[in-house]
Amino acid sequence: MKKKLIFILSILIFISCDTASVDLDDENYVFDGRGGVKCKVNDNLLKPSVVTSPGARSVWFSLAEYDDLNRMYLSFSNRGQSPDFIDQFVTIEITGISTTTSMVGNIYNLGDEPNQGEYSIDTASSVYKTNEIYFGTLEILYHDIDNFILGGRFEFDAVNEDGEIIEIREGEFDLKYL
């Protein structure tokens, strides 16, 4: 009986986890680096999957120097619903960022490399990328240098090799970086 009760409580706790509570439309929202990330893909809400495996994660976020450029990398995935479990990924890469001066108010254009947005389904089976025709922006709304917190909004259009267009809208993030 105890095992069943513990199992049921574990399931309830697992189900009640909210992986993307960031809500920049709420005027009382407080950036704390734990709000997560979310966006709409063709008007369907996409949040990172809840991950329970040790060491696994569904959000990757870093600000680091790479190839002599300061870069920001933001990516998150969702494994989809049973029985299909179709993986979806949203990825944004930005160069020319700063970890030592505030980036609040900076708007980065997402087009061709090195600043780009990407959406993919089932990893490589269908990849949509920004370019000079299909593009978007990422805006920094909050930057706490001392506590390594960055928050903002993003949106972009991206196209695959068959000319199909995907719309990423209402993207929001509130994350900690190292």
Order of alpha helices (4+ residues) and beta strands (2+ residues): alpha-beta-beta-beta-beta-beta-beta-beta-beta-beta-beta-beta
